[in-house]
Amino acid sequence: MLSDPTVRAAALFVGFAVLLTLVSFAFGSVRRRGLLPMLVIVLVGLVLLLSRDRLAALFGSPSESVMLREVALALIAVGCIRVTVLFLFQTLLARRSIPKILDDFVIALAMVAYGIFRLDAVGVNLAGLITTSAVITGALAFSAQETLGNLWGGIALQVEKTCRIGDWVRIDNVTGQVVSIRWRYMAVATNANETIVIPNSNVMKNRITVIGRRGEEAAAWIRYLPFELEFDHSPAHVIEVLERAFDDAEIPDVGRDPPPRIACAGFKESGVEYSVAYKLQEQSSYWRSDSNIRVHLFAALARHGIGIPYPRRVVEMRGDMRVEIESRDRQRRLDVLAANELFRSLTDEERDSLADALHYCPYVPGDVVFRAGDSADSLNLLAEGEVQVVSEDAGVRHELARLTAPSYFGEMGLLLGQPRAATVIAATRALCYRLDKQGFDAVIQARPELAEEMARVLMQRQAENDATLRALDADAQARQNSGKATEMVRRIRHFFGLDIPKPKRPRLDHNAGLANETIVRR
């Protein structure tokens, strides 16, 4: 059998395939497991080729020998082509990350070339065959143009590496991650657990936005969220206020270098249009991160009294809920003042006057109410939620206390104007009412004795903390309270510009003076 030129050539190809397989295993090819089945197919084809005469004798017809030979050669050709292509792309060119679709394309071309070669070898008139089937080929090509477009689109996508598996892309109104690129389609998985199949021809015709990539370099995805505000506030003030709020906010998956920035984008019918730009660190969380940005934005606007405009249109109002909402809010302010021991000595009229001076300040988790060292002239009344009091030492935070509503903090800033001694951060969604010195000034000017009552409450609170920390005995604590209370009253009266009573001078008794003089003379 080895005297047959066809058998000798087949044996050489089989030996070549075995050699390439051994080299691939020596180099540790990534896809070397796919070589073993192909090697088995090659060996089966060789065995079938060597034993074809015996098998053909069983059928008793010469044509069976030819058929068995062509089947054996086809098996050897398929195995050798696949082994060669896998060795070339996955071993020699493994570092270039050749797309798998190119492997399949080269294998298909090689199989077509082998088929044409074998047809010519067995005496088939290719010229006549091609001329006869020209009309059929044209009809098939015309009917399969969409399929061919998808095929070439898939090849172009992977060869040019326009987008890769794992990239986040936006095609039309679809935003998701590329999970597969096949001959016919590209599969994109969205955050809604949907896999959208897009034909490659549509991908090639439309615009593809590759997210998180600047050219060939990976980069953070910058998100732009538009919003509108009223014309009553200057853009410079709005930008300054909101950027300061975002500088202090800690939002998951939002980059801090730089923090979110605000820009004035235009002027609309209902108000000024702004846009907040932020860097998204985790691309799959864009939906949640957009929500967190808007939540912090709304809270910051509410804290500074900046309103979101209503559409400018004519509507018929059958009832205004704002009156009821304002009534509930005012009652809450009065309840907060009554619940805090610092203001229990106020009369109803004084509390009613003070309620108008409270500023509505909502916070979301991660918002910084104020930082240690900030100048202060205000007090915060905690109406809902929890806040965390921390100290910051070389970038390390230590929790000092956790306050739960109803409570208050920052009282030294209101009564003494002292800088903040610690940093306060919203631990949960919290609602505070801020009382500034300007709003409290009218009440304490009308009744200066409030300074003594508030000083007594503050000293009692501070003495309880001191007693806990230093375990003071009752007598020492009382003596310390007395001295501190006097000093606290003096400082509060000085901060609010109240008249400080001068010490009384002792009156001289002239008669007593003469009597003393007489005694001295004697």
ZIHU-V936641 format. One line per field, one symbol per residue. ss: DSSP state (A for helix, B for strand, O for the rest). psi: psi as a letter, one per 20 degrees, with the letter a starting at -180 (. if undefined). A space follows every 50 residues. Layout:
# ZIHU-V936641
ss->???
psi->???
This chain:
# ZIHU-V936641
ss->OOOOAAAAAAAAAAAAAAAAAAAAAAAOOOOOAAAAAAAAAAAAAAAAAA OAAAAAAAAOOAAAAAAAAAAAAAAAAAAAAAAAAAAAAAAAOAAAOOOA AAAAAAAAAAAAAAAAAAAAAOOOOAAAAAAAOAAAAAAAAAAOAAAAAA AAAAAAAAAAOOOOOOOBBBBOOBBBBBBBBOOOBBBBBOOOOOBBBBBA AAAAAOOBBBBOBBOOBBOOBBBBBBBBBOOOOOAAAAAAAAAAAAAAOO OOOBOOOOOOBBBBBBBOOOOBBBBBBBBBOOAAAAAAAAAAAAAAAAAA AAAOOOOOOOOOOOOOOOOOAAAAAAAAAAAAAAAAAAAOAAAOOOOAAA AAAAAOOBBBBBBOOOOBBBOOOOOOOBBBBBBBOBBBBBBBBOOBBBBB BBBBOOBBBOAAAAAOOOOOOOBBBBOOOBBBBBBBAAAAAAAAAAOOOA AAAAAAAAAAAAAAAAAAAAOOOAAAAAAAAAAAAAAAAAAAAAAOOOOO OOOOOOOOOAAAAAAAAAAAAO
psi->hiiphggggghghghgggghgggghhilqhkhhihghhhggghghgghhh jhgghhhhhkphhhggghghgghgggggggggggghgghifhkhiilpqh hhghggggghhgggggghghhjjpnhghgghhjggggggghghjhgghgg ghggggghgilgqrpiqproodjppappiqoahhrpppprijkpopopqh hhghhrppooqkpncjppqqopqpoqrqrqiipqhgggggghhhghhiqo pqjpqinrrpqqqoiaprhiapprpppqpphohikhghhgghghghgggh ghhjkpqpqqpnrpqooipoihghghghhhhhghhgghiphhjhiqrhgh hhhhhhipponqqrpipogrqpiqqqkrqpoohqaqqpoqqoolipppph ropqqpaqqkhhhghikqqpirpppohaoqpqpporhhhighghhhnhih ggghhgghhgghhggghhgjlqrgghhgghggghgghggghghhhjkqpo pqppqpqpohghghghhhhhh.
